[in-house]
């Protein structure tokens, strides 16, 4: 019985404990957390069922256009930020969103002294910047916009945003000019070089660091370099005119680009023509080059010369793709001159045993002359034989001393003497004044008589054609000799194109005795300049020295007798010569001078400024009156040229219409030397003669 009682007490105690725990659980308070967006964005969902001491999980940051989200705060005034790592819930809680309105920022562009900068922009904070058009300047390549003036941090137009006033700096890469010595550059990322003349060039690269090979890019095409056997690697490339690019793949490197002179037996610029191929041997600047074919086929480079054959790499444009293949050429000589070229091609990789074509040398003027003078030509007359040409170099040869007529060339075609002897480059020496259909002799000393070739610059494109024939000596042009002078008309200006440093002869006669002014000069871009030599009426006595050419700029005045004839010999420094002979009108005492007189008179608070312009030969005067208040013009009135009247008592009168001011009357008395006017009438003032300004 005692045992049962003890078991009952134990069960009763356990039951009481369980009931107490349940009661405590039923009495716990739960809390909610809400988010106040303060008028912006979308609020996160309210969090409920939180007990005292629980933490709140941080929601995703809200967004709103035009505003920056600053974070979550314990109060609406954003005094203290809610720390989701440490802060706990103690009651129902409101967490407040903090916001800031986005700023506007400017973006400007610094082109660092090259090209034209894009326009400054204004963008909202956080905006992406649209890439402007690349600036451009001669001699440089634009290579991007950077955040710093040293151009080390590139601006990423896809990822970077504007969060402050920003300046972007242009980076430029200089374009190296490839001349006869070439150029050397340390290529860290990219370098540019310009080729003025198409042809073969060698690129030489020094071994960088301790490696046996690396890659680089030439015009964005991958090139492989092997330094296994040498510390230098070289390869020849054919470049068209224009800008080319060297760039790194991984390693930076030192590279030299220089001309490659193709070894050829030619000593002159020549052309060979066949049925299917055309080969031009030309020298463009410092680059000897072979050009093979028509417009779609050309020489890439000379691969090898084995003592008999040249192997050439040729590319041909087929559709929009280049095909590359090799040809061999063999040059046949007559003595020391090349006369024909044999061209061999491959078929299935096997070289043909007979030439695919034989290129014959294009005909020259020398060959045509031989035909003209051939004994079996019978009745052929050299003046009637014509021959057309279609290439850029013309050999005078046996034409020296003969009169020639060039015709049939396009307007704008230019002819120059040139030297293409051995070692020369065929540069133009002197522009020839060759006119279509006009006879010319090209052997005079003034035309560099030792030169035997003419180079022809086409008016457009790369082809030029013209016809040349021998003609009889034409009659001398006026002015070319003392026996055939140019006759000058007094008072009229003679202007003509002439050959430089060649004397031209003029004659003129005077009917009336008196003083005459002779003006002679040449026009240098609108400025008068002295000629080389000017002789008036010869020098009959050793002590009679003629005036210097500089005097004729101002005009040399001479007294001539009535009915006398005179000569003038002029040698000009350039080809635009101007000559004028005019009578000097003598000044009569008390008479007007042709020209302008100026004077002024006060008129109340104003000053009246007068100009009176006289033409003594036409007996007319024009008047202008300007009202001045201080330095400011308050109105200008002008009259037309009006005849004036000689009053017979030493005075003159004139009535002029001054626009809206009506008619005005002036009485004018002239000083003895003609330099001063005393004016009365509607206005009284003194006017002084204004000498003309020198030209």
Buried (B, 14 or more C-beta within 10 A) or exposed (E): EEEEEEEEEEEEEEEEEEEEEEEEEEEEEEBBBBBEBBEBBEBBEEBEEBEEEBEBEBBEEBEBEEBBBEBBBBEEEBEEBBEBEEBEBEEEBEBBBBBEEBBEBEBEBEBBEBBEBBEEBEBEBBBEBEEBEEBEBEEBBBBBBBBEEEBEEBBEBEEBEBBEEBBBBBBBBEBBEBEEEBBEBEBEEBBBBBBBBBBBBBBBBBBBEEEEEBEBBBEEEEBEBEBEEEEEBEBBBBBEEEEBBBBBEEBEBBBBBBBBBBEBEBBBBBBBBBEEBBBBBBBBBBBBBBBBBEEEBBBBBBEEBEEEBBBBBBBBEEEEEEEEEBBBBBBEEEEEEBEBBBBBBEEEEEEEEEBBBBBEBBBBBEBBBEEBEEEEEEEEEBBEBEBEBEBBBBBBBBBEEBBBBBBBBBEEBBBBBBBBEEEBBBEBBEEBBBEBEEBBBBBEEEBBEEBBBBBBEBEEEEEBBBBBBBBEEEEEEBBBEEEEBBEBEBEEEBEBEBBBEBBBBBBBEBEEEBEBBBBBBBEEEEEBBBBBBBBBBEEEEEEEEBBEBEBBBBBBEBEBEEEEEBBBBBBBBBBBBBBBBBBEEEEEEBBBBBBBBBBBBEEEEBBBBBBBBBBBEEBBBBBBBBBBEEEEEEEEBBBEBBEBEEEEEEBBBBBBBBEEEEEBEBBBBBBEEBBBBBBBEBBEBBBEBBEEEEE
